[in-house]
Amino acid sequence: MKTEIENAIKVLASGGTLIYPTDTIWGLGCDATNETAVAKVFDLKQRSESKSLIILVDSISMLQQYISNIPDKIPSFLNKTKRPTTVIYNHPDGLARNVVASDNTVAVRIVQNEFCKALINKFGGPIVSTSANFSNEPSPARFDEIDPLLLKQVDYIVNLPAVESKNTASQIIKVGDLGEIEYIRK
């Protein structure tokens, strides 16, 4: 796993794209602070930049570097839930412009997967996580479900094909104007 992390970091640092296992499904990613790399992800997926991407961080501490106003309810909610949870936050800072939605929000998940957590920690910054598929195609739970054409187009494929995902997308939440948790995707 150490070699795979080192190889992936080289690709991320050079503005490249990679396919890697996450705590939900196999992901397509890049450095979330590099606008050119993010544009490559949109191109690879054949996806409009008007559709948002999820960002992965390794901890609340890293999250605080990019989100200055984390609603009080979020840390305790995340500590209680067992399910991977993506949270929509307002007014991100320091991320590539093209990962921020037109309403100035961003979707971020504190990753639970051991490989991802180690990768992000060693990389020292957030990475993009979107399903490793072309837009409007099924999301790959297993490595062998990834379209071979997509595999040929990325800069690096993390060599952990036996890693199984949870075969489900994360739940997506945000905190409403009255402080209530709103479920965007359950």
N, C-alpha and C positions, 0 to 999 in steps of 0.2 A: 504494500500500500504506500510506503514511503516514496518509492520511485515514481509511482503514479501521481502522487501529490506534487513532487518536484517537476515532473514533466508538464503537468497541467498548469502550474504556476508560471513556467516559462512561456507557455502559450498565452495565458491571460495577460502577463506583463508586456507581451509584444503586440497586444491588440487582437489576438486571435480568438477563434471560437472553438468550443469543445462540446462533446457529448459525454454526460456523466450521470451516475446514479444519484438520486436524491431521496429524501424521506417520503416522497409520494410516488412519482413516476420517473422514468428516465428523462433527463433534461438536456436542453440545448442552452449553452450559456456563454458568457463573456464577462469582462470587467464592467461593472455597472456604472463606473465613473468615466468610461471612455465612449464618447459619442460615436466615433467611427466604428468601433467594435459592435456597439448596440445596433447601428444601422446594418451591419453585416448579418446580425441575427434576424432582423426583420426581412432582409433580402432572402436569406436561406429558407425561412419559413414561408416565403411568399405571402407575407402578412402586412397589412396596412399599419403604418406607424400610429394611426389613431387608436389602435387597440393596445392597451397597456400590457406590460410585462411584469412578472413578479421578480422581486429582488430578494436574495438570501443574505442574511447576516448570521454571525456565529453566536451573538450574545446581546443582551440588553445594552451592554456597554458600547458595542459597535453600533447598534441601532441609534443610540443617543448622539453619535457623531454626525448623523444624517437627518435626524428628526429631533427638533428642539422641543417640541411640545407633545410629549407622549401622555395621552389621557391616563389619569390615575388608575382607572379600572383595568387597564391592559396588562400590566405585569402580573397581577393576581389571577386574572382570567387565564393567561398563558400558563401559569404555574399549575392551575387546576385541570386543564384539559389534557387529555392523552392524544388527541387528534392533531396532526399538523394543521396549524392555523396561520393564515395570512391576514394581516391587518392593513386596512387602508388608512394612511396617515396624511394629514394636511401639511403643506408647506415644507417639503423636503429641501435639503441644502447639500450641495457637493456631489450630487448624482448627475449623470449625463442628462441633458435636456430631453432627449428622446425616450427616457424611461419614465418621465413625469407626465401624467395625464394633463389634458387641456384645462381641467379644473384645479390644477396645482396640487394633485394628490399622487401618492405612490403606494403600491401594494408591497409589503415587506413581510417576510417570514423568518423567524429565528429557527434555523434548521435544527433538526434532531438527529439526522443521519450522521454516524461517526465519520465516514469519509468526507462528507460535505463540511462538517464542522471543522475538521482538521485542515481541509483545503482552504477554507475561508480564513481561518485563523492564521495559517502560515502565509497566505497571500496578503493578509492585512487589510482587506477591503471587501465590499459587497460584490456579489456576482449575480448576473441575470440568471433566472431559471424560468424557462418556458418549456413546454412539452417538446420532446425530440421527434417532431413530426412536421409535415407540411400543413398549412392552415386547412381546416375543415376535414382533416384525416383523423383516425382514431389515435388517442394518446398511447404510447408504448409502456406497458407495465414491465415487460421483459426486454432485454437487449435484442433478442431475435425478432422482435416485433417492429424494430426501427427500419424504415425504408432504406434499402441499400444505396439509393441515389443520394439521400441526405448524408449517409455515412461517408460517401466519397467527397462531399463538399465541405465538410468541417476541417479545421486545422488539426484537431487532435481528438481521439476517442480514448477515454479512460478505459484501461484494460482490466475491468472488473465485471465481465459479462455475466458471471454467475450470481451477482448481487441481485436479489429480488427486491422489487419495490412493494409498497403497500397497495399498489394497483388502484389507487384512488387519488383524486385531486384534493388539495387542502380545502378546508372550510375557509371562507372569506368573511371577515367581519369589519365593522367600523363602529365608532362610538358616535351616537346621534347627538343632536343639539342639546338634548336634555340629559345627556350622560348615559343613556341606555345603549346596550349592545344591540346592534342591528346585524342580522345575518344576511349577507349578500349571496352567499352560496353555502348550503349545508352539506 
